[in-house]
Amino acid sequence: MTINLTRPVPAIEVVPVPAPADPRDAMMHAFAVAETVVAQLADRPTTASLNDDYRGGYRVELYFHRAPDRVAAFAGQYRVPVSTDPDYGNDGSSYSSADVMVDGVSVRAWALVRVEAVAA
């Protein structure tokens, strides 16, 4: 038995799916991925959006208002790293994000904590 510590198996199996040829099909596929991902989260995101990836598909973005801990929970669920910029925008704000591919769709969870919120 071998264990791969550099690339552990995700907690939720991620199976790549080829991108649909029709842009509308690609959008509907991204909606389905967003629905599945949000349904599996312990905490609901503040917003969920679809954005054109300019390669014939769409990407899903999940925003967690001032909640980098929820981004970390998302990352833990998919066993992907969290990227953090503690000085985002040179005003002391902190930006956290985690990215994963789910069924051929890029999904990003992110949070921004502005310095005013930290001081309050």
N, C-alpha and C positions, 0 to 999 in steps of 0.2 A: 504494500500500500504506500502511495506517495501523497504528500501534501504540498500543494503549491502555495507558498506564503506570499509570493509576489503578486498573484492575481487570484484571490479567493473567489469561489463560486458565489454569485449573488444570492441573497436570501430569497428573492423572487426571481425565478428563472426568466431570463431575457432572451428571446428568440428573434433574430433578425428576420425581417420580412422585406422582400423587394418593394421599392416604391411603385405605387400605381402609376400607370401611364396618363390617365386623365387627371388634370389638376383638381377637379371637384372630388374625385375618388381619394386623392391624396389628402385633401382637407377633411373629408369624412373619416378617413383612417386616423388622422391626427386627433380629431374629436373623440374617437373611440379610445385611443390611447390615453387621452386626458381624463376621460371618464373612468377608465380602469385604474389609473394611477391615483386619482383623487379618492376613489372609493376605498383604496387600500391604505390611505394615510390615517394615522391616529388623530391628527389635527387638520382641520380644513384650512386651505390657503385663503388669504385675504382676497386675492384675485387669481384667476387662471386665464391665460390668453394663448391664442394661436398666432404665430407669425410666419410669414412666407420665408423659407430658407434660401430662396433664389436658386435652388437646384431642382425644382420641380416638386418639392415637398413642403412640409410645414414643421415648425418646432413648437413645443409647448413650454410656456413659462409659468411657473407657480411662484407668486410673491407672498411672503410671510411678513406682514407689517411689524417691524421692530422685533422680530423673533428669530434670531440666528440659531437658537436652540431647536426650532422646528426644522430649519435647514439641515442641522446636524442629524436630526431624527430621520429625515428623508434620506440623507447620505448613508446612514447606518442601515436603513431598510434595504437599500440597493448595494451596500458595501462599496461605495465610491468615496473618494476623499472630498473634504470641504476645502474650498479655496477662500482665504480671508485676506482682505486688504484693510488693515487697521487705520490707515490714513487716507481713505477714499476722498478725493476731491480737495485734499489739502486743508480741510476744515475740521479734522478730527473725527469725521464720520467713519463708520466701519461698514464694509460691504462683505457679505458672505454668500457663497454660491456652491452648488453641487450639480454636476451634469451626469446624465446617464442616457444611454440609447435604449428605448423600449419599443420592441416590434418595429425597428427601423426608423423611429421618430426620436429626435433629440428632445430631452426633457430637462429643463433647468429649474431648480428651486433656488430662490434668492431672497435675501433680506438686506435692508439698509437701515442702519441705526445712526441717526444724525446726532451730532455732538450736543445739541440742545436737549434731546431726549435722554442722553446719558447724564447730563447735569441735573435734570429735573427729578 
